[in-house]
Amino acid sequence: MVIKEKLGNLATFRDEGRAIDRLPLEWYETRKRILHKRTGSGKEITLKFLAEAQYLQQDDVLYADEKCIVVVEVLATDAIVLRPASLYQVAYAAYEIGNKHLPLFFEEDCLLLPFEAPVYRQLQAAGFEPLTQKRKLLHPLRTTVLPHTHPGENRESFFSKILKLTAPSND
């Protein structure tokens, strides 16, 4: 089954008693444009997102028929958890993590990032008290600006154009 767009999120999607089939994804797979995976029930799924910035989130609905709904399940992973004690610590941690171009997440007054031992040790050396926990990395802090265009320019990326040229036609 090929999926080209999200249909919504379970929070607002009417499931009408249909079975929910979870598609388990690692946190870093939620930003992939092309991905081949299996749902919890074993259905083969191919994600093929041609649009820019298609970020999948927990409980996004990818497919629905009369009997079943395929829904994103973001898996828990080993994470560094920081609970900064002051605004200075927030700024310092965000600067240091951003300077390394590491993904940063925010949840329940905590900064979260995927576990890496050198980063953990560096945060300890900087005076933080990082914790290691299994967490779902659900709320990324988007620290980069998405590609932008100017008036009159085509908003389609070079990558999207290549995908459309190589995709089989539905004619």
N, C-alpha and C positions, 0 to 999 in steps of 0.2 A: 504494500500500500504506500503510495506517494502522497506526502502532505506538503502543501505549498504555503499554507497560512494558518494562523491560529483562528479558532472560532469564537473564543472568549475565555472566561475564567469561571470555575465552578461557583465562585461567590455570586455570580449573576446569571449563570447558565442554568436553564431548567432541565434537570436530568430525567424527570418524569418516570422514575422507577427503573431506569436502564442500569445495567451493570456497569461499574466503573473499572476499566482496565488501565492500570498504572504503567507509564513509560518511565523507568528509572533512568535518571541522568545525573552524572557528576556535575558539580558546580560549573566547571569550565566548559562542559558540553552545552550549556544553556545559551551560549553565544555562537555556536557553530551554525554555519549556513547549510552545510550538507552533512548528513549523519545517517548511519545505518544502525538500527537498534532493534531489540525485541521487547515487547511489552511483557508484563507479568504473566499473561496467559500464553505467551509464545508467538504472538502475531509479529511478523516482520514489518518494520516501519522504516521508510526512507523519508527523512526531512530534507526538503530542497527549497530553501527560502531564497528567492531572488531579490527581494527588497532589502534595503539597507537596515541595519540596526534592529534585527528581529531577535530580541532578547526574550527567551522563554522564562517563565516564572512558575513557582509552585502552583499547582492546580490549574494551569492553562489547559483548555480543552483544544485538542488537535483534530479530533475526528468524532463524529456522532452518526449513528444509524438508529433503527428502531429498537435494537436490543442492547447496544453497547456504546460507551463513551470512552475514548482514549484521552487520558489526563496525565500531565507532567508530574513526576515525583522527583524532587531534588533530593539526592542522597546526602546523608550526613558524612562529614569528612573530618580528619584531624585538623584542628584549627588553633591558632594562637588567639587568645582572648585577652584584650587589654581593657581595663576599667580605669581610665585616666582620672586622677584625683583633682585636676585643675584644668582651666582653659589652656594654660601654658603647656601642660603635658599633652593635651589634645593636639595643639598646634605642632609641637615638637614631633610627636609620633606620626602625625599625618605628613609632615615635611619629610621625615626620614624614610617612611614607607613609600611615599610618592617619588622621592629621589631615586629609589631603586626600581621604580615602575612596577611595583607589586600591586596586585588587586587588593582592594580594601573594602570591607563590608561594615555595616552599622546595624546593631540590633540591641535593644534593651540597654541603652546607655553604654554599650561596649563597642570597641573597635575589634573587628575580626579579620584575620587573614589566614590563608592556607598555611599549614605548618611547614616551616623550614627551620632546621636546627640552627644554622648560622644566624638567621634573623632573630630567633628566640634568644640566643646567647647575647646578641647585640642589644636587644631591648633590655635584658637583665643588666648588662654593663652600663646602660644609659640610665639606670635607676628605676625602671619599671618593674612591676611584679606580674609578668605575663603568666597566664594559665594555659594549659593544654587541655582541650576538651573536644569531644565529638560534637560537631554542630553542623546544621544546615546553613550554608552561606547563601542567603536569600536576598539580601538588600545591598547590592553593590553601590558604592559611592562612585559615581561616574565623574572621573577627574579629567577626562580628556574631552575635547570638543570634537563632535562628529564632523566629518567632512562637510564643508559648506559650499554653496555656489552663489553666484551673483545673478542679478536679474537678467533674464534672457538666456541663461545657460541651461543645458540639459541636465537634470538632476540624477540621471542614471549613471551609475559608476561603471568603470571599465570592466570590473569583475562581473557585474550584472549583465553587461552586454555580451561578454564571452559565454556566460551560462545560458543565456537565451539562444545564442547561435548554436550551441552544442546540444541543447535540449531537443528531444524528439517532438515533432509537430503533432498537434491534436487534430489536424485536418482530416 
